[in-house]
């Protein structure tokens, strides 16, 4: 029986550029979910739902998920942290239409393994493939921050780590802005690379979206630091994320040229060569291959 609930292989990682959070208690916004211009929607049962409405939002979740998925979007559900609430949220959320659970306030690796076991039991009861449901984990405490690699490696279900900037800033007593979160955000990228999962987020706070031009500049900078997608709370943010986390036509063309000339160099026994006066060697060729592979997997509009 124990083997039934083990997820042994790392799942394929989704390549969402934008994940739009929608409060699970907001019927008006949920009704619009199938038409939002995002790669995925996150139906939120946590912070955006008042305590008095959480039970109703959970009870409505099957209908909310099915409706959001009807537009072809991938659907995630953010659950609550108290274990008693998390269990009920997971039991309501795990279904074929939910690609992943967004899990706040992760404590450590054992917390991840406990959730993995519960999700497996839910999948088994519904006749689903064990391992269908991914875990998108939020690092929001100093203790979890110190264990990021171990947390990301605790289960093959883990698809991403994100830094809960506002919560971490509150606990640690610093102001949440690009300067103060730069080092933690960059270290999260290193941890994700070590564990083989996605680093999701950007170099700032999710609450800062009123100045779209400034938001765009921040996303462009975040991509240079290693981020490939992020959550957002407004459709205007989603549009910027889709544009800035996607490769440009020039980037795709350059990657194609690098791979083409790299293959030719290999055939000639050369390990490095020049393009436009710049040296190209194996790491640059592999980076180009990854960009093209991701483009081919999901198309230019779903990188």
C-alpha positions in Angstrom: 0.0 0.0 0.0 2.8 2.4 0.8 4.3 2.0 -2.7 0.9 3.1 -4.2 1.3 6.6 -2.8 4.9 7.2 -3.8 5.7 9.6 -6.6 9.1 8.5 -7.6 9.9 10.5 -10.8 10.2 14.3 -11.2 7.2 15.5 -13.1 7.5 17.6 -16.3 7.6 21.2 -15.3 4.9 23.5 -16.6 6.1 26.7 -18.4 3.5 29.2 -17.3 4.6 32.8 -17.8 1.6 34.3 -15.9 -0.5 32.8 -13.1 -3.5 35.1 -12.2 -4.8 34.8 -8.7 -8.6 34.9 -8.4 -10.3 35.0 -4.9 -12.3 31.8 -4.5 -15.1 33.9 -3.0 -15.4 36.4 -5.8 -18.2 35.1 -8.1 -17.9 38.0 -10.5 -14.2 37.4 -11.1 -14.5 33.6 -11.2 -17.1 34.0 -13.9 -14.5 35.7 -16.1 -11.8 33.1 -15.4 -12.1 31.2 -18.7 -11.4 34.4 -20.7 -8.5 35.9 -18.8 -5.3 36.6 -20.7 -3.0 34.4 -18.5 -1.4 31.0 -18.9 -2.9 29.8 -15.7 -5.3 30.9 -13.0 -4.9 30.3 -9.3 -8.2 30.0 -7.5 -7.3 31.3 -4.0 -8.7 29.9 -0.8 -6.2 31.7 1.4 -5.4 35.3 2.0 -7.8 36.9 -0.5 -10.8 35.1 1.0 -12.2 36.5 4.3 -12.5 33.9 7.1 -16.3 34.0 7.1 -16.3 33.0 3.4 -13.7 30.3 3.3 -16.2 27.4 3.8 -18.4 28.7 1.0 -15.4 29.1 -1.3 -14.2 25.6 -0.6 -17.7 24.2 -1.2 -17.9 26.0 -4.5 -14.5 24.9 -5.6 -15.4 22.0 -7.9 -17.7 24.3 -10.0 -15.1 27.1 -9.9 -12.3 24.8 -11.1 -14.4 23.2 -13.9 -15.6 26.6 -15.1 -12.1 28.1 -15.2 -10.7 25.0 -17.0 -13.5 25.2 -19.6 -11.6 28.0 -21.3 -8.5 25.9 -21.8 -6.5 27.5 -19.0 -4.5 25.5 -16.5 -5.9 25.8 -13.0 -4.1 25.8 -9.7 -5.7 26.2 -6.2 -4.0 28.0 -3.3 -4.8 26.2 -0.1 -4.7 27.5 3.5 -1.9 26.8 6.0 -3.5 25.6 9.2 -3.4 21.8 8.8 -7.0 21.3 9.6 -8.0 23.7 6.8 -5.3 22.4 4.4 -6.7 18.9 4.6 -10.2 20.0 3.7 -8.9 22.3 1.0 -6.8 19.5 -0.6 -9.7 17.0 -0.4 -11.8 19.5 -2.3 -9.2 20.6 -4.8 -7.6 17.4 -6.0 -9.3 16.5 -9.3 -8.3 16.0 -12.9 -8.9 19.7 -13.7 -6.4 21.0 -11.1 -2.7 20.9 -12.3 -1.2 22.0 -9.0 -1.8 23.2 -5.5 -0.1 26.4 -4.4 1.0 25.8 -0.8 1.7 28.8 1.5 4.0 28.9 4.5 5.9 25.7 4.0 7.7 24.7 7.1 10.3 22.2 5.8 10.9 19.0 3.9 8.7 16.9 6.2 5.8 19.3 5.7 6.1 18.7 1.9 6.3 14.9 2.3 3.2 15.0 4.5 1.2 16.9 1.9 2.5 14.6 -0.8 1.1 11.6 1.0 -2.3 13.3 1.5 -2.5 14.3 -2.2 -1.7 10.8 -3.2 -4.5 9.4 -1.1 -6.9 11.9 -2.7 -5.8 11.0 -6.2 -6.1 7.3 -5.4 -9.7 7.7 -4.1 -10.6 9.5 -7.4 -9.0 6.9 -9.6 -6.4 9.5 -10.8 -2.8 8.8 -11.8 -0.7 9.1 -8.7 1.5 12.2 -9.2 -0.9 14.1 -11.4 -1.1 17.1 -9.0 2.0 19.3 -8.6 3.0 21.4 -5.7 3.9 25.0 -6.1 5.5 26.0 -2.8 5.7 29.4 -1.2 8.7 30.2 1.0 7.4 32.8 3.5 9.4 32.2 6.7 13.1 32.6 7.7 13.2 29.0 8.7 11.9 27.7 5.3 14.2 30.1 3.5 17.2 28.4 5.1 16.0 25.0 3.8 15.0 25.9 0.2 17.0 23.2 -1.5 15.8 20.4 0.8 12.2 21.7 0.5 12.3 21.7 -3.3 13.8 18.2 -3.3 11.4 16.7 -0.8 8.9 15.4 -3.4 8.8 14.8 -7.2 5.5 16.7 -7.1 7.3 20.0 -6.4 7.2 22.1 -9.6 8.3 25.5 -8.3 9.4 27.7 -5.4 8.3 31.3 -4.9 9.3 33.8 -2.2 6.4 35.2 -0.2 7.9 38.6 -0.1 5.4 40.4 2.1 5.2 37.6 4.7 9.0 37.2 4.8 9.5 40.9 5.2 7.0 41.0 8.0 8.7 38.2 9.9 12.2 39.6 9.3 11.4 43.2 9.9 12.5 44.7 6.5 10.6 46.7 3.9 9.6 44.7 0.8 11.1 46.3 -2.3 13.6 45.5 -5.1 16.6 46.4 -3.0 15.8 44.4 0.1 14.6 41.2 -1.7 17.3 41.1 -4.3 19.6 38.6 -2.5 16.8 36.3 -1.2 15.3 36.3 -4.6 18.6 35.4 -6.3 19.3 32.7 -3.8 15.9 31.2 -4.5 17.0 30.9 -8.2 20.1 29.0 -7.1 18.1 26.7 -4.8 15.6 25.9 -7.6 18.4 25.2 -10.1 20.0 22.8 -7.6 16.7 21.0 -7.1 15.6 21.0 -10.7 12.4 23.0 -10.2 11.2 26.4 -11.5 11.9 29.7 -9.8 8.7 31.7 -10.0 8.3 35.3 -9.1 10.0 38.7 -9.7 12.3 41.2 -8.0 9.7 43.1 -6.1 6.3 42.8 -4.4 3.2 41.4 -6.1 1.2 44.3 -4.6 3.1 46.8 -6.7 1.3 47.0 -10.1 -0.2 50.5 -10.4 2.7 51.7 -12.5 2.7 49.3 -15.4 5.8 50.7 -17.1 7.8 50.2 -13.8 6.3 46.8 -13.5 7.4 45.9 -17.0 11.0 47.1 -16.3 11.0 45.0 -13.1 9.9 41.9 -15.0 12.4 42.4 -17.7 15.1 42.6 -15.0 13.7 39.6 -13.2 14.0 37.5 -16.4 17.7 38.4 -16.6 18.1 37.1 -13.0 16.7 33.7 -13.9 12.9 34.0 -13.4 10.7 32.6 -16.2 7.1 33.2 -14.8 5.3 34.8 -11.9 2.0 35.1 -10.1 -0.1 38.3 -10.4 -3.2 39.8 -9.1 -4.4 42.0 -12.0 -5.0 41.2 -15.7 -2.8 44.1 -16.7 0.1 42.4 -14.9 -0.7 39.1 -16.7 -0.3 40.8 -20.1 3.1 42.2 -19.2 4.2 38.8 -17.8 3.2 37.1 -21.0 5.2 39.6 -23.1 8.3 39.9 -21.0 8.7 36.2 -20.1 8.4 35.1 -23.7 11.4 35.2 -26.1 11.4 37.8 -28.8 11.6 36.9 -32.5 15.2 38.1 -32.5 16.0 35.9 -29.5 14.5 32.8 -31.2 16.3 33.5 -34.4 19.6 34.0 -32.6 19.1 30.7 -30.7 18.4 28.9 -33.9 21.6 30.3 -35.5 23.6 29.4 -32.4 22.4 25.8 -32.5 22.8 25.5 -36.3 26.4 26.8 -36.2 27.1 24.8 -33.1 26.2 21.6 -34.8 28.4 22.6 -37.7 31.3 23.4 -35.4 30.9 20.0 -33.7 31.0 18.2 -37.0 34.2 20.0 -37.8 35.8 19.1 -34.5 35.6 22.7 -33.0 34.3 23.3 -29.5 33.9 27.0 -29.8 33.3 29.6 -32.5 32.4 33.2 -33.1 29.1 34.8 -33.8 29.1 38.6 -34.4 32.4 38.8 -32.7 31.3 37.0 -29.6 32.7 33.6 -28.5 30.1 30.8 -28.3 30.8 27.5 -26.5 28.9 24.7 -24.9 27.0 26.6 -22.1 25.7 29.1 -24.6 24.7 26.4 -27.1 22.8 24.5 -24.4 21.0 27.7 -23.3 19.9 28.2 -26.9 18.7 24.6 -27.1 16.7 25.0 -23.9 15.0 28.2 -25.2 14.0 26.5 -28.5 12.8 23.3 -26.7 10.5 25.3 -24.5 9.2 27.2 -27.4 8.5 24.0 -29.3 6.8 22.4 -26.3 4.2 25.1 -25.7 4.3 27.4 -28.7 5.4 31.0 -28.8 2.3 32.1 -26.9 2.7 29.6 -24.1 6.4 29.6 -23.3 
